[in-house]
Amino acid sequence: MTTVAPGLAATALKLARALDQIADGDSPTAQAHVADKLHALMIRLRGLAPVQEKGDSVDEFTRERERRRSELFKQSG
């Protein structure tokens, strides 16, 4: 679990478990409400997360795309 906001992280886990349990039943209103709360909480947690110095897979995809574009540009010119 995270050390940045352990209370929020614990709440997110509880909401996720609750969502799993509701999904097995047939209460779409409750499911939508819990999903909305979980989504909002995950956005808050993401905003509190420390920025990593090391790139993630999105950065890798971006670098690869730029490399391919550069090669195509060189070939077309």
C-alpha positions in Angstrom: 0.0 0.0 0.0 1.1 3.6 -0.5 2.8 5.7 2.1 1.6 8.9 0.5 -2.1 8.6 1.5 -2.6 5.3 3.2 -6.1 6.1 4.3 -7.2 7.0 0.8 -5.6 3.9 -0.6 -7.3 1.7 2.0 -10.7 3.4 1.2 -10.1 2.8 -2.6 -9.5 -0.9 -1.9 -12.7 -1.2 0.2 -14.6 0.5 -2.6 -13.2 -1.8 -5.2 -14.1 -4.9 -3.1 -17.6 -3.4 -2.6 -17.9 -2.9 -6.3 -17.0 -6.5 -7.0 -19.6 -7.7 -4.6 -22.3 -5.4 -6.0 -21.5 -6.5 -9.5 -22.5 -10.0 -8.6 -25.9 -8.8 -7.6 -28.4 -6.8 -9.6 -28.3 -3.3 -8.1 -27.1 -1.1 -11.0 -27.8 2.1 -9.0 -25.5 1.1 -6.1 -22.9 -0.2 -8.6 -22.9 3.1 -10.4 -22.6 5.1 -7.2 -19.7 3.0 -5.8 -18.0 3.1 -9.2 -18.3 6.9 -9.3 -16.9 7.3 -5.8 -14.0 4.9 -6.7 -13.2 6.8 -9.9 -13.1 10.1 -8.0 -10.9 8.6 -5.3 -8.5 7.1 -7.9 -8.1 10.5 -9.5 -7.2 12.0 -6.1 -4.7 9.3 -5.5 -3.1 9.7 -8.9 -2.7 13.4 -8.2 -0.9 12.6 -5.0 1.4 10.0 -6.5 5.0 10.9 -6.6 6.4 11.6 -10.1 8.7 8.9 -11.3 12.0 9.8 -12.8 12.0 6.7 -14.8 9.7 6.7 -17.9 6.7 4.4 -18.0 5.4 2.4 -21.0 3.5 5.4 -22.3 6.9 7.3 -22.6 8.3 4.3 -24.4 5.5 4.2 -26.9 5.9 8.0 -27.5 9.7 7.6 -28.1 9.1 4.7 -30.5 6.4 6.7 -32.4 8.7 9.7 -32.7 11.5 7.4 -33.9 9.3 5.9 -36.6 8.0 9.3 -37.7 11.6 10.6 -37.9 12.5 7.6 -40.1 9.5 8.1 -42.4 10.3 11.8 -42.7 13.9 11.0 -43.7 12.7 8.5 -46.3 10.2 10.9 -47.8 12.6 13.8 -48.0 
